[in-house]
């Protein structure tokens, strides 16, 4: 496997995509399979000496995001909104976050009986998340393949009905096993 490390000042995702594509194409022209090439982008970390010129690296904080602006003071009559969970604003969610989202989706389906994708977005508080429709489609597909939900309709008219076991508030009583008396 070929690994190409690009250390540069911060690049946008689009710039990284273009540079990565050019590197992979150049290696492909040298008979290296594109599937065996990894392009790794790293920020500049050290000082560089180039032909009599010293370029000193700037001290960078660990977080790549700029500091958030201070929130504006709210009038006393306005109730503060709940803080937005971090996973809603991230570009990608991890497995744990997706599992939590899936569990919440199952609970909403059990509660409502059936939901459209739009209703699920509303119920889960994902109305403003660009990634929500595609993620919910994947989660609905997983639930459908597990035979927990049924799907009716097409496109915007698609509804998902809960078919699995409804959640119960109290756990089922424990089964008590009694050994039979051999003399009976």
Residue pairs with C-beta under 8 A, 6 or more apart in sequence:
1 36
1 37
1 38
2 27
2 32
2 36
2 37
2 38
3 37
3 38
3 40
4 23
4 27
4 37
4 38
4 39
4 40
5 40
5 42
6 19
6 23
6 39
6 40
6 41
6 42
7 42
7 43
7 44
7 45
8 41
8 43
8 44
9 43
9 44
10 43
10 64
11 19
11 41
16 41
19 39
20 39
20 41
23 37
23 39
24 34
24 37
24 39
25 34
27 34
27 37
28 34
28 37
43 60
43 64
44 57
45 57
46 57
47 54
47 55
47 56
47 57
48 54
48 55
48 57
49 55
74 80
87 93
87 94
87 97
87 101
88 125
88 126
88 128
88 129
91 131
93 101
93 131
93 135
98 135
98 139
101 124
101 135
101 139
102 139
102 142
102 143
104 124
105 120
105 124
105 136
105 139
105 140
105 143
106 143
106 148
106 164
107 167
108 115
108 120
108 123
108 124
109 115
109 120
109 143
109 149
109 160
109 162
110 162
110 164
110 166
110 167
112 119
112 123
112 162
113 161
113 162
114 159
114 160
114 161
114 162
115 123
115 159
115 160
116 156
116 157
116 158
116 159
116 160
117 133
117 136
117 137
117 140
117 158
117 160
118 156
120 126
120 136
120 140
120 160
121 127
121 129
121 132
121 133
121 136
124 132
126 132
126 136
140 149
140 151
140 160
143 149
143 160
144 150
144 151
144 160
147 163
147 164
148 162
148 163
148 164
149 160
149 161
149 162
149 163
149 164
150 160
150 161
150 163
151 158
151 159
151 160
151 161
152 158
152 159
152 161
153 159
